[in-house]
Protein backbone atom coordinates (compact mmCIF):
# COMPACT_ATOMS: atom_id res chain seq x y z
CA UNK A 1 0.00 0.00 0.00
CA UNK A 2 1.37 3.43 -0.87
CA UNK A 3 2.12 6.10 1.69
CA UNK A 4 -0.79 8.23 0.48
CA UNK A 5 -3.34 5.40 0.27
CA UNK A 6 -3.15 4.49 3.95
CA UNK A 7 -4.09 7.95 5.34
CA UNK A 8 -6.89 8.24 2.75
CA UNK A 9 -8.33 4.87 3.79
CA UNK A 10 -7.90 5.72 7.46
CA UNK A 11 -9.65 9.05 6.92
CA UNK A 12 -12.67 7.36 5.32
CA UNK A 13 -12.94 4.84 8.17
CA UNK A 14 -12.65 7.66 10.70
CA UNK A 15 -15.35 9.67 8.94
CA UNK A 16 -17.64 6.62 8.77
CA UNK A 17 -17.11 5.96 12.49
CA UNK A 18 -18.00 9.58 13.25
CA UNK A 19 -21.19 9.31 11.17
CA UNK A 20 -22.22 6.15 13.02
CA UNK A 21 -21.48 7.63 16.46
CA UNK A 22 -23.20 10.93 15.71
CA UNK A 23 -26.24 9.15 14.25
CA UNK A 24 -26.53 6.86 17.28
CA UNK A 25 -26.30 9.84 19.64
CA UNK A 26 -29.01 11.67 17.71
CA UNK A 27 -31.35 8.70 17.94
CA UNK A 28 -30.82 8.14 21.65
CA UNK A 29 -31.51 11.78 22.51
CA UNK A 30 -34.63 11.90 20.30
CA UNK A 31 -36.23 8.70 21.63
CA UNK A 32 -35.54 9.63 25.27
CA UNK A 33 -37.35 12.94 24.84
CA UNK A 34 -40.21 11.93 22.54
CA UNK A 35 -41.23 8.36 23.40
CA UNK A 36 -44.40 9.23 25.40
CA UNK A 37 -45.92 10.78 22.27
CA UNK A 38 -45.10 7.63 20.31
CA UNK A 39 -47.07 5.54 22.84
CA UNK A 40 -50.08 7.87 22.55
CA UNK A 41 -49.87 7.81 18.74
CA UNK A 42 -49.91 4.00 18.71
CA UNK A 43 -52.93 3.89 21.06
CA UNK A 44 -54.90 6.11 18.67
CA UNK A 45 -53.89 4.11 15.61
CA UNK A 46 -54.94 0.71 16.97
CA UNK A 47 -58.38 1.78 18.17
CA UNK A 48 -61.16 1.03 15.71
CA UNK A 49 -63.69 3.85 15.69
CA UNK A 50 -66.20 4.99 18.32
CA UNK A 51 -67.53 1.44 18.70
CA UNK A 52 -64.23 0.42 20.26
CA UNK A 53 -64.89 0.12 24.03
CA UNK A 54 -61.39 1.47 24.71
CA UNK A 55 -61.84 4.49 22.45
CA UNK A 56 -60.05 7.68 23.51
CA UNK A 57 -62.08 10.84 22.94
CA UNK A 58 -59.13 13.20 22.49
CA UNK A 59 -55.40 13.58 22.96
CA UNK A 60 -55.95 14.99 26.45
CA UNK A 61 -58.35 12.15 27.30
CA UNK A 62 -55.72 9.61 26.27
CA UNK A 63 -53.08 11.22 28.48
CA UNK A 64 -55.50 11.45 31.44
CA UNK A 65 -56.81 7.90 31.06
CA UNK A 66 -53.38 6.36 30.72
CA UNK A 67 -52.05 8.32 33.70
CA UNK A 68 -55.05 7.45 35.88
CA UNK A 69 -55.44 3.76 35.01
CA UNK A 70 -51.89 2.71 34.12
CA UNK A 71 -49.65 5.15 35.96
CA UNK A 72 -47.07 7.72 34.80
CA UNK A 73 -44.59 5.07 33.65
CA UNK A 74 -47.16 3.85 31.10
CA UNK A 75 -45.93 6.61 28.79
CA UNK A 76 -42.63 4.75 28.57
CA UNK A 77 -44.13 1.39 27.64
CA UNK A 78 -42.16 -0.28 24.91
CA UNK A 79 -39.19 2.07 25.29
CA UNK A 80 -36.55 -0.66 25.66
CA UNK A 81 -36.87 -1.98 22.07
CA UNK A 82 -36.37 1.47 20.53
CA UNK A 83 -33.51 2.25 22.95
CA UNK A 84 -31.84 -1.04 22.03
CA UNK A 85 -32.50 -0.34 18.38
CA UNK A 86 -32.21 3.44 18.27
CA UNK A 87 -28.43 3.66 18.29
CA UNK A 88 -27.96 1.15 15.43
CA UNK A 89 -31.13 2.42 13.71
CA UNK A 90 -30.09 6.06 13.56
CA UNK A 91 -26.49 5.08 12.96
CA UNK A 92 -27.71 3.10 9.92
CA UNK A 93 -29.97 5.99 8.89
CA UNK A 94 -27.32 8.71 8.84
CA UNK A 95 -24.40 6.52 7.75
CA UNK A 96 -26.29 5.01 4.78
CA UNK A 97 -27.67 8.44 3.85
CA UNK A 98 -24.13 9.74 3.52
CA UNK A 99 -23.04 6.67 1.52
CA UNK A 100 -26.04 6.79 -0.84
CA UNK A 101 -25.44 10.53 -1.29
CA UNK A 102 -21.82 9.87 -2.29
CA UNK A 103 -22.83 7.13 -4.73
CA UNK A 104 -25.47 9.34 -6.31
CA UNK A 105 -22.80 12.01 -6.75
CA UNK A 106 -21.38 9.86 -9.58
CA UNK A 107 -24.69 10.04 -11.49
CA UNK A 108 -25.95 12.92 -13.65
CA UNK A 109 -28.91 13.71 -11.36
CA UNK A 110 -29.05 17.06 -9.58
CA UNK A 111 -27.78 17.50 -6.03
CA UNK A 112 -31.31 18.21 -4.80
CA UNK A 113 -32.65 14.95 -6.25
CA UNK A 114 -29.63 13.09 -4.83
CA UNK A 115 -30.60 14.21 -1.31
CA UNK A 116 -34.15 12.96 -1.86
CA UNK A 117 -33.15 9.58 -3.31
CA UNK A 118 -30.47 9.08 -0.66
CA UNK A 119 -33.17 9.70 1.94
CA UNK A 120 -35.39 7.07 0.32
CA UNK A 121 -32.53 4.57 0.24
CA UNK A 122 -31.53 5.10 3.86
CA UNK A 123 -35.17 4.86 4.96
CA UNK A 124 -35.65 1.49 3.27
CA UNK A 125 -32.38 0.22 4.78
CA UNK A 126 -33.38 1.48 8.22
CA UNK A 127 -36.79 -0.23 7.97
CA UNK A 128 -35.24 -3.67 7.45
CA UNK A 129 -33.05 -3.21 10.53
CA UNK A 130 -35.76 -1.84 12.81
CA UNK A 131 -38.87 -3.88 11.93
CA UNK A 132 -38.47 -6.72 14.50
CA UNK A 133 -38.00 -4.14 17.26
CA UNK A 134 -41.09 -2.29 16.03
CA UNK A 135 -43.21 -5.46 16.27
CA UNK A 136 -42.21 -5.93 19.92
CA UNK A 137 -42.65 -2.22 20.70
CA UNK A 138 -46.20 -2.09 19.30
CA UNK A 139 -47.16 -5.24 21.24
CA UNK A 140 -45.95 -3.63 24.47
CA UNK A 141 -47.52 -0.23 23.75
CA UNK A 142 -50.90 -1.84 23.05
CA UNK A 143 -51.04 -3.47 26.51
CA UNK A 144 -53.35 -1.52 28.83
CA UNK A 145 -52.06 -2.98 32.09
CA UNK A 146 -50.10 -1.00 34.66
CA UNK A 147 -46.43 -0.59 33.79
CA UNK A 148 -45.29 -2.87 36.64
CA UNK A 149 -47.59 -5.68 35.47
CA UNK A 150 -46.49 -5.52 31.84
CA UNK A 151 -44.56 -8.39 30.32
CA UNK A 152 -40.87 -7.65 29.74
CA UNK A 153 -39.43 -6.83 26.35
CA UNK A 154 -37.57 -10.12 26.10
CA UNK A 155 -40.51 -12.26 27.23
CA UNK A 156 -42.73 -10.46 24.70
CA UNK A 157 -40.21 -11.13 21.92
CA UNK A 158 -39.87 -14.78 22.97
CA UNK A 159 -43.66 -15.21 22.95
CA UNK A 160 -43.95 -13.73 19.45
CA UNK A 161 -41.22 -16.07 18.17
CA UNK A 162 -42.79 -19.06 19.96
CA UNK A 163 -46.28 -18.49 18.59
CA UNK A 164 -45.55 -16.94 15.19
CA UNK A 165 -41.87 -17.42 14.36
CA UNK A 166 -39.44 -14.85 12.96
CA UNK A 167 -40.96 -14.61 9.47
CA UNK A 168 -43.60 -12.31 8.02
CA UNK A 169 -46.23 -13.58 10.47
CA UNK A 170 -43.93 -13.13 13.48
CA UNK A 171 -41.04 -10.78 14.22
CA UNK A 172 -41.03 -9.45 10.66
CA UNK A 173 -44.77 -8.87 10.46
CA UNK A 174 -45.68 -5.64 8.69
CA UNK A 175 -42.33 -5.22 6.94
CA UNK A 176 -43.87 -3.70 3.78
CA UNK A 177 -45.72 -1.09 5.86
CA UNK A 178 -42.50 -0.30 7.74
CA UNK A 179 -40.66 0.05 4.42
CA UNK A 180 -43.35 2.46 3.22
CA UNK A 181 -43.33 4.45 6.46
CA UNK A 182 -39.55 4.87 6.67
CA UNK A 183 -38.90 5.18 2.94
CA UNK A 184 -41.45 7.96 2.41
CA UNK A 185 -40.58 9.81 5.63
CA UNK A 186 -36.82 9.89 5.05
CA UNK A 187 -37.21 10.79 1.37
CA UNK A 188 -39.11 13.93 2.40
CA UNK A 189 -37.18 14.54 5.64
CA UNK A 190 -33.67 14.57 4.15
CA UNK A 191 -34.73 15.93 0.78
CA UNK A 192 -36.55 18.93 2.25
CA UNK A 193 -34.00 19.65 4.99
CA UNK A 194 -30.89 19.69 2.82
CA UNK A 195 -32.50 21.40 -0.16
CA UNK A 196 -34.07 24.18 1.89
CA UNK A 197 -31.01 24.57 4.11
CA UNK A 198 -28.89 25.13 1.01
CA UNK A 199 -31.42 27.57 -0.49
CA UNK A 200 -32.04 29.61 2.67
CA UNK A 201 -28.94 31.72 3.35
CA UNK A 202 -27.03 30.95 6.53
CA UNK A 203 -26.47 33.70 9.09
CA UNK A 204 -23.36 34.64 11.04
CA UNK A 205 -25.12 34.88 14.41
CA UNK A 206 -24.80 31.40 16.03
CA UNK A 207 -28.16 31.66 17.84
CA UNK A 208 -30.02 32.69 14.69
CA UNK A 209 -28.25 29.99 12.66
CA UNK A 210 -29.30 27.42 15.27
CA UNK A 211 -32.93 28.62 15.08
CA UNK A 212 -32.81 28.53 11.26
CA UNK A 213 -31.81 24.86 11.34
CA UNK A 214 -34.40 24.08 14.04
CA UNK A 215 -37.17 25.59 11.92
CA UNK A 216 -36.12 23.71 8.77
CA UNK A 217 -35.74 20.44 10.71
CA UNK A 218 -39.13 20.90 12.40
CA UNK A 219 -40.81 21.56 9.05
CA UNK A 220 -39.09 18.55 7.45
CA UNK A 221 -40.25 16.26 10.27
CA UNK A 222 -43.80 17.63 10.12
CA UNK A 223 -44.12 17.24 6.34
CA UNK A 224 -42.73 13.70 6.45
CA UNK A 225 -45.19 12.79 9.21
CA UNK A 226 -48.21 14.17 7.34
CA UNK A 227 -47.39 12.30 4.13
CA UNK A 228 -46.32 8.92 5.51
CA UNK A 229 -48.97 8.43 8.20
CA UNK A 230 -51.26 6.06 6.21
CA UNK A 231 -48.32 3.62 6.13
CA UNK A 232 -47.88 4.18 9.87
CA UNK A 233 -51.54 3.39 10.59
CA UNK A 234 -51.31 0.23 8.46
CA UNK A 235 -48.14 -0.79 10.31
CA UNK A 236 -49.79 -0.36 13.72
CA UNK A 237 -52.86 -2.36 12.64
CA UNK A 238 -50.76 -5.21 11.21
CA UNK A 239 -48.31 -5.37 14.11
CA UNK A 240 -50.81 -4.64 16.89
CA UNK A 241 -53.56 -6.82 18.38
CA UNK A 242 -56.15 -8.02 15.85
CA UNK A 243 -59.89 -7.23 16.39
CA UNK A 244 -60.78 -10.92 16.83
CA UNK A 245 -58.28 -13.05 18.79
CA UNK A 246 -57.01 -15.90 16.67
CA UNK A 247 -58.10 -14.28 13.39
CA UNK A 248 -55.73 -12.12 11.35
CA UNK A 249 -57.68 -9.28 9.76
CA UNK A 250 -54.82 -6.99 8.81
CA UNK A 251 -52.20 -8.79 6.72
CA UNK A 252 -50.56 -6.63 4.04
CA UNK A 253 -49.85 -2.92 3.80
CA UNK A 254 -52.08 -1.76 0.94
CA UNK A 255 -54.87 -4.21 1.75
CA UNK A 256 -54.91 -2.81 5.31
CA UNK A 257 -55.02 0.78 4.05
CA UNK A 258 -57.96 -0.21 1.82
CA UNK A 259 -59.79 -1.95 4.70
CA UNK A 260 -59.36 0.99 7.06
CA UNK A 261 -60.59 3.39 4.36
CA UNK A 262 -63.69 1.31 3.53
CA UNK A 263 -64.71 0.56 7.10
CA UNK A 264 -63.71 3.74 8.95
CA UNK A 265 -63.35 6.46 6.34
CA UNK A 266 -60.54 8.58 4.92
CA UNK A 267 -59.65 10.32 8.17
CA UNK A 268 -59.01 7.00 9.92
CA UNK A 269 -55.82 6.81 7.85
CA UNK A 270 -54.63 9.90 9.75
CA UNK A 271 -55.27 8.62 13.27
CA UNK A 272 -52.53 9.64 15.65
CA UNK A 273 -51.37 12.49 13.38
CA UNK A 274 -51.29 15.12 16.14
CA UNK A 275 -49.07 13.17 18.58
CA UNK A 276 -46.97 12.02 15.62
CA UNK A 277 -46.35 15.64 14.55
CA UNK A 278 -45.77 16.64 18.18
CA UNK A 279 -43.10 13.95 18.33
CA UNK A 280 -41.48 14.02 14.87
CA UNK A 281 -41.70 17.78 14.29
CA UNK A 282 -39.41 18.74 17.19
CA UNK A 283 -37.89 15.24 17.14
CA UNK A 284 -36.88 15.73 13.52
CA UNK A 285 -35.16 18.97 14.41
CA UNK A 286 -33.45 17.37 17.44
CA UNK A 287 -32.09 14.46 15.39
CA UNK A 288 -30.61 16.54 12.61
CA UNK A 289 -29.10 19.12 14.95
CA UNK A 290 -27.62 16.55 17.36
CA UNK A 291 -26.20 14.68 14.36
CA UNK A 292 -24.67 17.76 12.75
CA UNK A 293 -23.17 19.17 15.96
CA UNK A 294 -21.99 15.76 17.23
CA UNK A 295 -20.41 14.96 13.85
CA UNK A 296 -18.66 18.34 13.73
CA UNK A 297 -17.39 17.89 17.30
CA UNK A 298 -16.09 14.38 16.56
CA UNK A 299 -14.36 15.56 13.39
CA UNK A 300 -12.60 18.28 15.36
CA UNK A 301 -11.81 16.42 18.58
CA UNK A 302 -11.39 12.75 17.69
C-alpha positions in Angstrom: 0.0 0.0 0.0 1.4 3.4 -0.9 2.1 6.1 1.7 -0.8 8.2 0.5 -3.3 5.4 0.3 -3.2 4.5 3.9 -4.1 8.0 5.3 -6.9 8.2 2.8 -8.3 4.9 3.8 -7.9 5.7 7.5 -9.6 9.0 6.9 -12.7 7.4 5.3 -12.9 4.8 8.2 -12.7 7.7 10.7 -15.4 9.7 8.9 -17.6 6.6 8.8 -17.1 6.0 12.5 -18.0 9.6 13.2 -21.2 9.3 11.2 -22.2 6.2 13.0 -21.5 7.6 16.5 -23.2 10.9 15.7 -26.2 9.2 14.2 -26.5 6.9 17.3 -26.3 9.8 19.6 -29.0 11.7 17.7 -31.3 8.7 17.9 -30.8 8.1 21.7 -31.5 11.8 22.5 -34.6 11.9 20.3 -36.2 8.7 21.6 -35.5 9.6 25.3 -37.3 12.9 24.8 -40.2 11.9 22.5 -41.2 8.4 23.4 -44.4 9.2 25.4 -45.9 10.8 22.3 -45.1 7.6 20.3 -47.1 5.5 22.8 -50.1 7.9 22.6 -49.9 7.8 18.7 -49.9 4.0 18.7 -52.9 3.9 21.1 -54.9 6.1 18.7 -53.9 4.1 15.6 -54.9 0.7 17.0 -58.4 1.8 18.2 -61.2 1.0 15.7 -63.7 3.9 15.7 -66.2 5.0 18.3 -67.5 1.4 18.7 -64.2 0.4 20.3 -64.9 0.1 24.0 -61.4 1.5 24.7 -61.8 4.5 22.5 -60.0 7.7 23.5 -62.1 10.8 22.9 -59.1 13.2 22.5 -55.4 13.6 23.0 -55.9 15.0 26.5 -58.4 12.2 27.3 -55.7 9.6 26.3 -53.1 11.2 28.5 -55.5 11.5 31.4 -56.8 7.9 31.1 -53.4 6.4 30.7 -52.1 8.3 33.7 -55.1 7.4 35.9 -55.4 3.8 35.0 -51.9 2.7 34.1 -49.7 5.1 36.0 -47.1 7.7 34.8 -44.6 5.1 33.7 -47.2 3.8 31.1 -45.9 6.6 28.8 -42.6 4.7 28.6 -44.1 1.4 27.6 -42.2 -0.3 24.9 -39.2 2.1 25.3 -36.6 -0.7 25.7 -36.9 -2.0 22.1 -36.4 1.5 20.5 -33.5 2.2 22.9 -31.8 -1.0 22.0 -32.5 -0.3 18.4 -32.2 3.4 18.3 -28.4 3.7 18.3 -28.0 1.2 15.4 -31.1 2.4 13.7 -30.1 6.1 13.6 -26.5 5.1 13.0 -27.7 3.1 9.9 -30.0 6.0 8.9 -27.3 8.7 8.8 -24.4 6.5 7.7 -26.3 5.0 4.8 -27.7 8.4 3.8 -24.1 9.7 3.5 -23.0 6.7 1.5 -26.0 6.8 -0.8 -25.4 10.5 -1.3 -21.8 9.9 -2.3 -22.8 7.1 -4.7 -25.5 9.3 -6.3 -22.8 12.0 -6.8 -21.4 9.9 -9.6 -24.7 10.0 -11.5 -25.9 12.9 -13.7 -28.9 13.7 -11.4 -29.0 17.1 -9.6 -27.8 17.5 -6.0 -31.3 18.2 -4.8 -32.6 15.0 -6.3 -29.6 13.1 -4.8 -30.6 14.2 -1.3 -34.2 13.0 -1.9 -33.2 9.6 -3.3 -30.5 9.1 -0.7 -33.2 9.7 1.9 -35.4 7.1 0.3 -32.5 4.6 0.2 -31.5 5.1 3.9 -35.2 4.9 5.0 -35.6 1.5 3.3 -32.4 0.2 4.8 -33.4 1.5 8.2 -36.8 -0.2 8.0 -35.2 -3.7 7.4 -33.0 -3.2 10.5 -35.8 -1.8 12.8 -38.9 -3.9 11.9 -38.5 -6.7 14.5 -38.0 -4.1 17.3 -41.1 -2.3 16.0 -43.2 -5.5 16.3 -42.2 -5.9 19.9 -42.6 -2.2 20.7 -46.2 -2.1 19.3 -47.2 -5.2 21.2 -46.0 -3.6 24.5 -47.5 -0.2 23.7 -50.9 -1.8 23.1 -51.0 -3.5 26.5 -53.4 -1.5 28.8 -52.1 -3.0 32.1 -50.1 -1.0 34.7 -46.4 -0.6 33.8 -45.3 -2.9 36.6 -47.6 -5.7 35.5 -46.5 -5.5 31.8 -44.6 -8.4 30.3 -40.9 -7.7 29.7 -39.4 -6.8 26.4 -37.6 -10.1 26.1 -40.5 -12.3 27.2 -42.7 -10.5 24.7 -40.2 -11.1 21.9 -39.9 -14.8 23.0 -43.7 -15.2 23.0 -43.9 -13.7 19.5 -41.2 -16.1 18.2 -42.8 -19.1 20.0 -46.3 -18.5 18.6 -45.6 -16.9 15.2 -41.9 -17.4 14.4 -39.4 -14.9 13.0 -41.0 -14.6 9.5 -43.6 -12.3 8.0 -46.2 -13.6 10.5 -43.9 -13.1 13.5 -41.0 -10.8 14.2 -41.0 -9.5 10.7 -44.8 -8.9 10.5 -45.7 -5.6 8.7 -42.3 -5.2 6.9 -43.9 -3.7 3.8 -45.7 -1.1 5.9 -42.5 -0.3 7.7 -40.7 0.1 4.4 -43.4 2.5 3.2 -43.3 4.5 6.5 -39.6 4.9 6.7 -38.9 5.2 2.9 -41.4 8.0 2.4 -40.6 9.8 5.6 -36.8 9.9 5.0 -37.2 10.8 1.4 -39.1 13.9 2.4 -37.2 14.5 5.6 -33.7 14.6 4.2 -34.7 15.9 0.8 -36.6 18.9 2.3 -34.0 19.7 5.0 -30.9 19.7 2.8 -32.5 21.4 -0.2 -34.1 24.2 1.9 -31.0 24.6 4.1 -28.9 25.1 1.0 -31.4 27.6 -0.5 -32.0 29.6 2.7 -28.9 31.7 3.3 -27.0 30.9 6.5 -26.5 33.7 9.1 -23.4 34.6 11.0 -25.1 34.9 14.4 -24.8 31.4 16.0 -28.2 31.7 17.8 -30.0 32.7 14.7 -28.3 30.0 12.7 -29.3 27.4 15.3 -32.9 28.6 15.1 -32.8 28.5 11.3 -31.8 24.9 11.3 -34.4 24.1 14.0 -37.2 25.6 11.9 -36.1 23.7 8.8 -35.7 20.4 10.7 -39.1 20.9 12.4 -40.8 21.6 9.0 -39.1 18.6 7.5 -40.2 16.3 10.3 -43.8 17.6 10.1 -44.1 17.2 6.3 -42.7 13.7 6.5 -45.2 12.8 9.2 -48.2 14.2 7.3 -47.4 12.3 4.1 -46.3 8.9 5.5 -49.0 8.4 8.2 -51.3 6.1 6.2 -48.3 3.6 6.1 -47.9 4.2 9.9 -51.5 3.4 10.6 -51.3 0.2 8.5 -48.1 -0.8 10.3 -49.8 -0.4 13.7 -52.9 -2.4 12.6 -50.8 -5.2 11.2 -48.3 -5.4 14.1 -50.8 -4.6 16.9 -53.6 -6.8 18.4 -56.2 -8.0 15.9 -59.9 -7.2 16.4 -60.8 -10.9 16.8 -58.3 -13.0 18.8 -57.0 -15.9 16.7 -58.1 -14.3 13.4 -55.7 -12.1 11.4 -57.7 -9.3 9.8 -54.8 -7.0 8.8 -52.2 -8.8 6.7 -50.6 -6.6 4.0 -49.9 -2.9 3.8 -52.1 -1.8 0.9 -54.9 -4.2 1.8 -54.9 -2.8 5.3 -55.0 0.8 4.0 -58.0 -0.2 1.8 -59.8 -2.0 4.7 -59.4 1.0 7.1 -60.6 3.4 4.4 -63.7 1.3 3.5 -64.7 0.6 7.1 -63.7 3.7 9.0 -63.4 6.5 6.3 -60.5 8.6 4.9 -59.6 10.3 8.2 -59.0 7.0 9.9 -55.8 6.8 7.8 -54.6 9.9 9.7 -55.3 8.6 13.3 -52.5 9.6 15.7 -51.4 12.5 13.4 -51.3 15.1 16.1 -49.1 13.2 18.6 -47.0 12.0 15.6 -46.4 15.6 14.6 -45.8 16.6 18.2 -43.1 13.9 18.3 -41.5 14.0 14.9 -41.7 17.8 14.3 -39.4 18.7 17.2 -37.9 15.2 17.1 -36.9 15.7 13.5 -35.2 19.0 14.4 -33.5 17.4 17.4 -32.1 14.5 15.4 -30.6 16.5 12.6 -29.1 19.1 14.9 -27.6 16.6 17.4 -26.2 14.7 14.4 -24.7 17.8 12.8 -23.2 19.2 16.0 -22.0 15.8 17.2 -20.4 15.0 13.9 -18.7 18.3 13.7 -17.4 17.9 17.3 -16.1 14.4 16.6 -14.4 15.6 13.4 -12.6 18.3 15.4 -11.8 16.4 18.6 -11.4 12.8 17.7 
